[in-house]
Amino acid sequence: MLVVTTDELPGYHVHAVLGEVVISLARTRNAFAEGVKSLRGGAYDPKAPQHLLRWRTEAVAELGRAARRRGANAVLGMRFDHRDTGTLWLELCAYGTAVVVTKAVPQVP
């Protein structure tokens, strides 16, 4: 599954636009939800780079699965958004346009 932030995919032809795909993941700000190992390492920071990177990677994978369920083989214009939803939760949202693409065949003059 190709998931890109660009609106076009060089070297590919878009054959069908299947519509917007959106996923939303809730992640806890609670240190206990991360398990005992986080307690040994001191304070738990839910916005630490390693957590955000892992959560964004999970969001992209889930977005790809959502697009595949719609019959797509690519997502164009992928974006992220996140927000605090109370004192214990963070919402991470990923969205884009599900499309069907094929690799372009070079034109020989």
N, CA, C and O atoms as a GROMACS GRO file, in nm:
protein
  436
    1MET      N    1   0.085  -0.117   0.000
    1MET     CA    2   0.000   0.000   0.000
    1MET      C    3   0.089   0.123   0.000
    1MET      O    4   0.172   0.140   0.089
    2LEU      N    5   0.072   0.208  -0.098
    2LEU     CA    6   0.144   0.334  -0.104
    2LEU      C    7   0.064   0.439  -0.028
    2LEU      O    8  -0.054   0.460  -0.056
    3VAL      N    9   0.127   0.504   0.069
    3VAL     CA   10   0.064   0.613   0.143
    3VAL      C   11   0.160   0.730   0.135
    3VAL      O   12   0.271   0.725   0.188
    4VAL      N   13   0.116   0.837   0.067
    4VAL     CA   14   0.205   0.951   0.044
    4VAL      C   15   0.136   1.081   0.085
    4VAL      O   16   0.013   1.090   0.088
    5THR      N   17   0.217   1.181   0.117
    5THR     CA   18   0.164   1.311   0.155
    5THR      C   19   0.140   1.401   0.034
    5THR      O   20   0.077   1.506   0.047
    6THR      N   21   0.187   1.360  -0.081
    6THR     CA   22   0.169   1.440  -0.202
    6THR      C   23   0.031   1.417  -0.263
    6THR      O   24  -0.034   1.316  -0.236
    7ASP      N   25  -0.013   1.512  -0.345
    7ASP     CA   26  -0.143   1.500  -0.411
    7ASP      C   27  -0.134   1.422  -0.541
    7ASP      O   28  -0.236   1.382  -0.597
    8GLU      N   29  -0.014   1.402  -0.590
    8GLU     CA   30   0.009   1.323  -0.711
    8GLU      C   31   0.114   1.218  -0.680
    8GLU      O   32   0.186   1.228  -0.581
    9LEU      N   33   0.121   1.117  -0.765
    9LEU     CA   34   0.217   1.010  -0.747
    9LEU      C   35   0.296   0.994  -0.876
    9LEU      O   36   0.252   0.922  -0.966
   10PRO      N   37   0.411   1.061  -0.887
   10PRO     CA   38   0.488   1.054  -1.012
   10PRO      C   39   0.518   0.911  -1.052
   10PRO      O   40   0.555   0.828  -0.970
   11GLY      N   41   0.500   0.883  -1.181
   11GLY     CA   42   0.524   0.750  -1.232
   11GLY      C   43   0.402   0.659  -1.224
   11GLY      O   44   0.411   0.541  -1.260
   12TYR      N   45   0.290   0.711  -1.177
   12TYR     CA   46   0.167   0.632  -1.164
   12TYR      C   47   0.051   0.709  -1.226
   12TYR      O   48   0.052   0.831  -1.233
   13HIS      N   49  -0.049   0.635  -1.271
   13HIS     CA   50  -0.174   0.692  -1.319
   13HIS      C   51  -0.283   0.663  -1.217
   13HIS      O   52  -0.296   0.550  -1.170
   14VAL      N   53  -0.360   0.765  -1.182
   14VAL     CA   54  -0.475   0.746  -1.094
   14VAL      C   55  -0.593   0.707  -1.180
   14VAL      O   56  -0.636   0.784  -1.267
   15HIS      N   57  -0.646   0.588  -1.158
   15HIS     CA   58  -0.758   0.538  -1.236
   15HIS      C   59  -0.893   0.558  -1.168
   15HIS      O   60  -0.996   0.568  -1.235
   16ALA      N   61  -0.893   0.565  -1.036
   16ALA     CA   62  -1.018   0.585  -0.964
   16ALA      C   63  -0.990   0.653  -0.831
   16ALA      O   64  -0.895   0.619  -0.761
   17VAL      N   65  -1.074   0.749  -0.798
   17VAL     CA   66  -1.071   0.813  -0.667
   17VAL      C   67  -1.187   0.755  -0.588
   17VAL      O   68  -1.303   0.771  -0.626
   18LEU      N   69  -1.155   0.686  -0.479
   18LEU     CA   70  -1.257   0.616  -0.401
   18LEU      C   71  -1.309   0.697  -0.285
   18LEU      O   72  -1.406   0.658  -0.220
   19GLY      N   73  -1.247   0.809  -0.257
   19GLY     CA   74  -1.295   0.897  -0.150
   19GLY      C   75  -1.201   0.905  -0.032
   19GLY      O   76  -1.094   0.843  -0.029
   20GLU      N   77  -1.244   0.983   0.064
   20GLU     CA   78  -1.164   1.008   0.182
   20GLU      C   79  -1.162   0.886   0.274
   20GLU      O   80  -1.262   0.818   0.292
   21VAL      N   81  -1.046   0.862   0.332
   21VAL     CA   82  -1.034   0.762   0.438
   21VAL      C   83  -0.981   0.834   0.562
   21VAL      O   84  -0.891   0.917   0.554
   22VAL      N   85  -1.039   0.801   0.675
   22VAL     CA   86  -1.004   0.865   0.802
   22VAL      C   87  -0.996   0.757   0.908
   22VAL      O   88  -1.081   0.669   0.916
   23ILE      N   89  -0.892   0.765   0.989
   23ILE     CA   90  -0.884   0.676   1.106
   23ILE      C   91  -0.854   0.763   1.228
   23ILE      O   92  -0.792   0.869   1.216
   24SER      N   93  -0.897   0.718   1.341
   24SER     CA   94  -0.874   0.789   1.466
   24SER      C   95  -0.828   0.687   1.570
   24SER      O   96  -0.894   0.585   1.592
   25LEU      N   97  -0.716   0.715   1.633
   25LEU     CA   98  -0.663   0.627   1.737
   25LEU      C   99  -0.658   0.704   1.868
   25LEU      O  100  -0.613   0.818   1.872
   26ALA      N  101  -0.704   0.644   1.974
   26ALA     CA  102  -0.694   0.703   2.107
   26ALA      C  103  -0.576   0.639   2.178
   26ALA      O  104  -0.561   0.517   2.179
   27ARG      N  105  -0.495   0.722   2.238
   27ARG     CA  106  -0.380   0.673   2.314
   27ARG      C  107  -0.385   0.734   2.452
   27ARG      O  108  -0.416   0.853   2.467
   28THR      N  109  -0.355   0.654   2.551
   28THR     CA  110  -0.364   0.701   2.689
   28THR      C  111  -0.240   0.780   2.729
   28THR      O  112  -0.129   0.754   2.681
   29ARG      N  113  -0.260   0.874   2.817
   29ARG     CA  114  -0.150   0.948   2.878
   29ARG      C  115  -0.116   0.887   3.013
   29ARG      O  116  -0.036   0.943   3.088
   30ASN      N  117  -0.174   0.772   3.044
   30ASN     CA  118  -0.156   0.706   3.171
   30ASN      C  119  -0.032   0.618   3.167
   30ASN      O  120  -0.022   0.528   3.085
   31ALA      N  121   0.063   0.645   3.255
   31ALA     CA  122   0.188   0.568   3.258
   31ALA      C  123   0.164   0.420   3.284
   31ALA      O  124   0.238   0.337   3.233
   32PHE      N  125   0.061   0.385   3.362
   32PHE     CA  126   0.035   0.246   3.393
   32PHE      C  127  -0.007   0.167   3.271
   32PHE      O  128   0.014   0.045   3.266
   33ALA      N  129  -0.066   0.232   3.171
   33ALA     CA  130  -0.108   0.164   3.049
   33ALA      C  131   0.012   0.121   2.966
   33ALA      O  132   0.000   0.030   2.884
   34GLU      N  133   0.126   0.183   2.986
   34GLU     CA  134   0.248   0.147   2.913
   34GLU      C  135   0.320   0.030   2.979
   34GLU      O  136   0.420  -0.019   2.926
   35GLY      N  137   0.271  -0.013   3.091
   35GLY     CA  138   0.329  -0.129   3.157
   35GLY      C  139   0.432  -0.094   3.261
   35GLY      O  140   0.470   0.022   3.278
   36VAL      N  141   0.476  -0.194   3.330
   36VAL     CA  142   0.570  -0.176   3.440
   36VAL      C  143   0.704  -0.123   3.391
   36VAL      O  144   0.770  -0.050   3.465
   37LYS      N  145   0.744  -0.156   3.270
   37LYS     CA  146   0.875  -0.111   3.222
   37LYS      C  147   0.885   0.041   3.218
   37LYS      O  148   0.994   0.095   3.237
   38SER      N  149   0.774   0.111   3.194
   38SER     CA  150   0.780   0.256   3.191
   38SER      C  151   0.800   0.314   3.331
   38SER      O  152   0.853   0.424   3.346
   39LEU      N  153   0.759   0.240   3.432
   39LEU     CA  154   0.776   0.287   3.569
   39LEU      C  155   0.923   0.287   3.608
   39LEU      O  156   0.966   0.371   3.687
   40ARG      N  157   1.000   0.194   3.555
   40ARG     CA  158   1.143   0.188   3.585
   40ARG      C  159   1.220   0.302   3.521
   40ARG      O  160   1.328   0.339   3.569
   41GLY      N  161   1.167   0.358   3.414
   41GLY     CA  162   1.239   0.461   3.340
   41GLY      C  163   1.209   0.603   3.384
   41GLY      O  164   1.257   0.697   3.321
   42GLY      N  165   1.132   0.621   3.489
   42GLY     CA  166   1.102   0.756   3.536
   42GLY      C  167   0.971   0.807   3.480
   42GLY      O  168   0.879   0.729   3.453
   43ALA      N  169   0.963   0.938   3.462
   43ALA     CA  170   0.838   1.001   3.419
   43ALA      C  171   0.802   0.956   3.278
   43ALA      O  172   0.889   0.941   3.192
   44TYR      N  173   0.675   0.936   3.256
   44TYR     CA  174   0.623   0.895   3.126
   44TYR      C  175   0.574   1.019   3.052
   44TYR      O  176   0.488   1.091   3.101
   45ASP      N  177   0.628   1.044   2.936
   45ASP     CA  178   0.588   1.159   2.855
   45ASP      C  179   0.520   1.107   2.728
   45ASP      O  180   0.588   1.055   2.640
   46PRO      N  181   0.386   1.120   2.717
   46PRO     CA  182   0.316   1.064   2.602
   46PRO      C  183   0.351   1.133   2.471
   46PRO      O  184   0.326   1.079   2.363
   47LYS      N  185   0.408   1.253   2.478
   47LYS     CA  186   0.444   1.323   2.356
   47LYS      C  187   0.592   1.307   2.323
   47LYS      O  188   0.644   1.377   2.236
   48ALA      N  189   0.660   1.216   2.392
   48ALA     CA  190   0.801   1.190   2.362
   48ALA      C  191   0.811   1.137   2.219
   48ALA      O  192   0.722   1.066   2.173
   49PRO      N  193   0.920   1.171   2.150
   49PRO     CA  194   0.934   1.132   2.009
   49PRO      C  195   0.914   0.984   1.981
   49PRO      O  196   0.853   0.948   1.880
   50GLN      N  197   0.964   0.896   2.068
   50GLN     CA  198   0.949   0.753   2.041
   50GLN      C  199   0.803   0.710   2.044
   50GLN      O  200   0.764   0.621   1.968
   51HIS      N  201   0.722   0.771   2.130
   51HIS     CA  202   0.580   0.736   2.135
   51HIS      C  203   0.507   0.791   2.013
   51HIS      O  204   0.431   0.719   1.949
   52LEU      N  205   0.529   0.917   1.981
   52LEU     CA  206   0.461   0.977   1.867
   52LEU      C  207   0.498   0.907   1.738
   52LEU      O  208   0.412   0.884   1.653
   53LEU      N  209   0.625   0.872   1.720
   53LEU     CA  210   0.667   0.802   1.599
   53LEU      C  211   0.599   0.666   1.588
   53LEU      O  212   0.550   0.630   1.481
   54ARG      N  213   0.596   0.592   1.696
   54ARG     CA  214   0.530   0.461   1.695
   54ARG      C  215   0.381   0.475   1.666
   54ARG      O  216   0.325   0.399   1.587
   55TRP      N  217   0.316   0.572   1.730
   55TRP     CA  218   0.174   0.592   1.710
   55TRP      C  219   0.143   0.640   1.568
   55TRP      O  220   0.043   0.598   1.510
   56ARG      N  221   0.226   0.724   1.512
   56ARG     CA  222   0.206   0.768   1.374
   56ARG      C  223   0.224   0.653   1.277
   56ARG      O  224   0.150   0.641   1.179
   57THR      N  225   0.323   0.568   1.303
   57THR     CA  226   0.344   0.450   1.219
   57THR      C  227   0.222   0.358   1.225
   57THR      O  228   0.179   0.305   1.122
   58GLU      N  229   0.167   0.340   1.344
   58GLU     CA  230   0.045   0.259   1.359
   58GLU      C  231  -0.071   0.323   1.284
   58GLU      O  232  -0.151   0.253   1.221
   59ALA      N  233  -0.081   0.456   1.289
   59ALA     CA  234  -0.190   0.527   1.223
   59ALA      C  235  -0.180   0.512   1.071
   59ALA      O  236  -0.282   0.492   1.004
   60VAL      N  237  -0.059   0.521   1.016
   60VAL     CA  238  -0.042   0.504   0.871
   60VAL      C  239  -0.078   0.363   0.830
   60VAL      O  240  -0.144   0.343   0.727
   61ALA      N  241  -0.038   0.264   0.908
   61ALA     CA  242  -0.072   0.125   0.877
   61ALA      C  243  -0.223   0.104   0.880
   61ALA      O  244  -0.279   0.038   0.793
   62GLU      N  245  -0.289   0.160   0.980
   62GLU     CA  246  -0.435   0.147   0.991
   62GLU      C  247  -0.505   0.221   0.877
   62GLU      O  248  -0.606   0.174   0.826
   63LEU      N  249  -0.451   0.337   0.838
   63LEU     CA  250  -0.507   0.411   0.724
   63LEU      C  251  -0.496   0.328   0.597
   63LEU      O  252  -0.590   0.324   0.518
   64GLY      N  253  -0.383   0.262   0.576
   64GLY     CA  254  -0.365   0.175   0.461
   64GLY      C  255  -0.466   0.060   0.461
   64GLY      O  256  -0.520   0.026   0.356
   65ARG      N  257  -0.490   0.001   0.577
   65ARG     CA  258  -0.589  -0.107   0.587
   65ARG      C  259  -0.729  -0.056   0.555
   65ARG      O  260  -0.806  -0.124   0.488
   66ALA      N  261  -0.762   0.063   0.603
   66ALA     CA  262  -0.894   0.122   0.575
   66ALA      C  263  -0.910   0.149   0.426
   66ALA      O  264  -1.017   0.125   0.369
   67ALA      N  265  -0.806   0.198   0.361
   67ALA     CA  266  -0.811   0.224   0.217
   67ALA      C  267  -0.823   0.093   0.139
   67ALA      O  268  -0.899   0.085   0.042
   68ARG      N  269  -0.750  -0.010   0.181
   68ARG     CA  270  -0.757  -0.140   0.114
   68ARG      C  271  -0.898  -0.199   0.123
   68ARG      O  272  -0.946  -0.259   0.027
   69ARG      N  273  -0.963  -0.182   0.236
   69ARG     CA  274  -1.101  -0.231   0.251
   69ARG      C  275  -1.195  -0.162   0.153
   69ARG      O  276  -1.298  -0.218   0.117
   70ARG      N  277  -1.161  -0.042   0.109
   70ARG     CA  278  -1.243   0.029   0.011
   70ARG      C  279  -1.205  -0.005  -0.132
   70ARG      O  280  -1.268   0.043  -0.226
   71GLY      N  281  -1.101  -0.089  -0.149
   71GLY     CA  282  -1.058  -0.130  -0.282
   71GLY      C  283  -0.942  -0.050  -0.337
   71GLY      O  284  -0.908  -0.063  -0.455
   72ALA      N  285  -0.880   0.033  -0.256
   72ALA     CA  286  -0.768   0.118  -0.300
   72ALA      C  287  -0.636   0.043  -0.290
   72ALA      O  288  -0.622  -0.055  -0.218
   73ASN      N  289  -0.539   0.093  -0.366
   73ASN     CA  290  -0.402   0.044  -0.350
   73ASN      C  291  -0.305   0.157  -0.319
   73ASN      O  292  -0.184   0.137  -0.318
   74ALA      N  293  -0.359   0.277  -0.293
   74ALA     CA  294  -0.277   0.391  -0.254
   74ALA      C  295  -0.363   0.494  -0.181
   74ALA      O  296  -0.485   0.498  -0.195
   75VAL      N  297  -0.294   0.577  -0.102
   75VAL     CA  298  -0.358   0.691  -0.036
   75VAL      C  299  -0.276   0.814  -0.071
   75VAL      O  300  -0.156   0.819  -0.049
   76LEU      N  301  -0.343   0.913  -0.126
   76LEU     CA  302  -0.278   1.040  -0.161
   76LEU      C  303  -0.315   1.147  -0.059
   76LEU      O  304  -0.420   1.140   0.004
   77GLY      N  305  -0.226   1.246  -0.042
   77GLY     CA  306  -0.255   1.360   0.044
   77GLY      C  307  -0.273   1.325   0.191
   77GLY      O  308  -0.354   1.386   0.260
   78MET      N  309  -0.198   1.226   0.239
   78MET     CA  310  -0.212   1.182   0.378
   78MET      C  311  -0.166   1.294   0.472
   78MET      O  312  -0.065   1.360   0.448
   79ARG      N  313  -0.243   1.314   0.578
   79ARG     CA  314  -0.211   1.413   0.680
   79ARG      C  315  -0.239   1.354   0.818
   79ARG      O  316  -0.314   1.257   0.832
   80PHE      N  317  -0.177   1.416   0.919
   80PHE     CA  318  -0.198   1.380   1.059
   80PHE      C  319  -0.260   1.498   1.133
   80PHE      O  320  -0.242   1.613   1.095
   81ASP      N  321  -0.331   1.466   1.237
   81ASP     CA  322  -0.377   1.566   1.331
   81ASP      C  323  -0.380   1.497   1.467
   81ASP      O  324  -0.403   1.376   1.475
   82HIS      N  325  -0.357   1.571   1.571
   82HIS     CA  326  -0.369   1.513   1.705
   82HIS      C  327  -0.419   1.620   1.801
   82HIS      O  328  -0.401   1.740   1.780
   83ARG      N  329  -0.480   1.573   1.906
   83ARG     CA  330  -0.530   1.664   2.008
   83ARG      C  331  -0.546   1.590   2.140
   83ARG      O  332  -0.565   1.469   2.143
   84ASP      N  333  -0.536   1.665   2.246
   84ASP     CA  334  -0.564   1.611   2.378
   84ASP      C  335  -0.715   1.600   2.393
   84ASP      O  336  -0.789   1.692   2.356
   85THR      N  337  -0.761   1.489   2.446
   85THR     CA  338  -0.904   1.471   2.471
   85THR      C  339  -0.922   1.443   2.620
   85THR      O  340  -0.954   1.331   2.661
   86GLY      N  341  -0.902   1.544   2.696
   86GLY     CA  342  -0.908   1.529   2.841
   86GLY      C  343  -0.767   1.518   2.898
   86GLY      O  344  -0.668   1.539   2.828
   87THR      N  345  -0.761   1.484   3.024
   87THR     CA  346  -0.630   1.478   3.090
   87THR      C  347  -0.558   1.346   3.070
   87THR      O  348  -0.437   1.338   3.091
   88LEU      N  349  -0.630   1.241   3.029
   88LEU     CA  350  -0.568   1.110   3.017
   88LEU      C  351  -0.554   1.058   2.874
   88LEU      O  352  -0.490   0.955   2.853
   89TRP      N  353  -0.612   1.127   2.775
   89TRP     CA  354  -0.615   1.071   2.641
   89TRP      C  355  -0.564   1.168   2.536
   89TRP      O  356  -0.577   1.290   2.548
   90LEU      N  357  -0.506   1.110   2.432
   90LEU     CA  358  -0.459   1.183   2.315
   90LEU      C  359  -0.523   1.115   2.194
   90LEU      O  360  -0.518   0.992   2.182
   91GLU      N  361  -0.582   1.193   2.104
   91GLU     CA  362  -0.638   1.136   1.982
   91GLU      C  363  -0.542   1.167   1.868
   91GLU      O  364  -0.499   1.281   1.850
   92LEU      N  365  -0.509   1.065   1.791
   92LEU     CA  366  -0.427   1.080   1.671
   92LEU      C  367  -0.513   1.042   1.553
   92LEU      O  368  -0.568   0.932   1.548
   93CYS      N  369  -0.524   1.133   1.457
   93CYS     CA  370  -0.609   1.112   1.340
   93CYS      C  371  -0.521   1.116   1.216
   93CYS      O  372  -0.434   1.202   1.203
   94ALA      N  373  -0.543   1.024   1.125
   94ALA     CA  374  -0.475   1.024   0.996
   94ALA      C  375  -0.582   1.018   0.888
   94ALA      O  376  -0.682   0.948   0.903
   95TYR      N  377  -0.561   1.093   0.780
   95TYR     CA  378  -0.662   1.096   0.675
   95TYR      C  379  -0.596   1.122   0.540
   95TYR      O  380  -0.484   1.173   0.533
   96GLY      N  381  -0.666   1.086   0.435
   96GLY     CA  382  -0.617   1.106   0.299
   96GLY      C  383  -0.722   1.061   0.200
   96GLY      O  384  -0.837   1.035   0.237
   97THR      N  385  -0.682   1.052   0.073
   97THR     CA  386  -0.774   1.012  -0.033
   97THR      C  387  -0.736   0.873  -0.084
   97THR      O  388  -0.623   0.851  -0.129
   98ALA      N  389  -0.830   0.780  -0.077
   98ALA     CA  390  -0.808   0.644  -0.127
   98ALA      C  391  -0.822   0.645  -0.278
   98ALA      O  392  -0.919   0.696  -0.333
   99VAL      N  393  -0.722   0.588  -0.346
   99VAL     CA  394  -0.722   0.584  -0.492
   99VAL      C  395  -0.676   0.448  -0.543
   99VAL      O  396  -0.616   0.369  -0.470
  100VAL      N  397  -0.706   0.423  -0.671
  100VAL     CA  398  -0.653   0.306  -0.741
  100VAL      C  399  -0.553   0.359  -0.843
  100VAL      O  400  -0.588   0.442  -0.928
  101VAL      N  401  -0.429   0.312  -0.834
  101VAL     CA  402  -0.324   0.358  -0.925
  101VAL      C  403  -0.260   0.238  -0.996
  101VAL      O  404  -0.265   0.125  -0.948
  102THR      N  405  -0.200   0.267  -1.112
  102THR     CA  406  -0.117   0.168  -1.181
  102THR      C  407   0.012   0.238  -1.221
  102THR      O  408   0.014   0.359  -1.244
  103LYS      N  409   0.116   0.162  -1.228
  103LYS     CA  410   0.246   0.214  -1.268
  103LYS      C  411   0.237   0.261  -1.414
  103LYS      O  412   0.186   0.188  -1.500
  104ALA      N  413   0.286   0.381  -1.441
  104ALA     CA  414   0.284   0.436  -1.576
  104ALA      C  415   0.385   0.364  -1.664
  104ALA      O  416   0.496   0.332  -1.620
  105VAL      N  417   0.346   0.339  -1.786
  105VAL     CA  418   0.436   0.279  -1.884
  105VAL      C  419   0.501   0.394  -1.962
  105VAL      O  420   0.430   0.476  -2.020
  106PRO      N  421   0.633   0.400  -1.965
  106PRO     CA  422   0.698   0.509  -2.039
  106PRO      C  423   0.660   0.508  -2.188
  106PRO      O  424   0.656   0.402  -2.252
  107GLN      N  425   0.632   0.624  -2.240
  107GLN     CA  426   0.598   0.638  -2.381
  107GLN      C  427   0.727   0.641  -2.465
  107GLN      O  428   0.817   0.720  -2.438
  108VAL      N  429   0.733   0.554  -2.564
  108VAL     CA  430   0.849   0.550  -2.653
  108VAL      C  431   0.809   0.622  -2.784
  108VAL      O  432   0.713   0.582  -2.849
  109PRO      N  433   0.884   0.727  -2.822
  109PRO     CA  434   0.848   0.799  -2.945
  109PRO      C  435   0.869   0.720  -3.071
  109PRO      O  436   0.843   0.769  -3.180
   0.00000   0.00000   0.00000
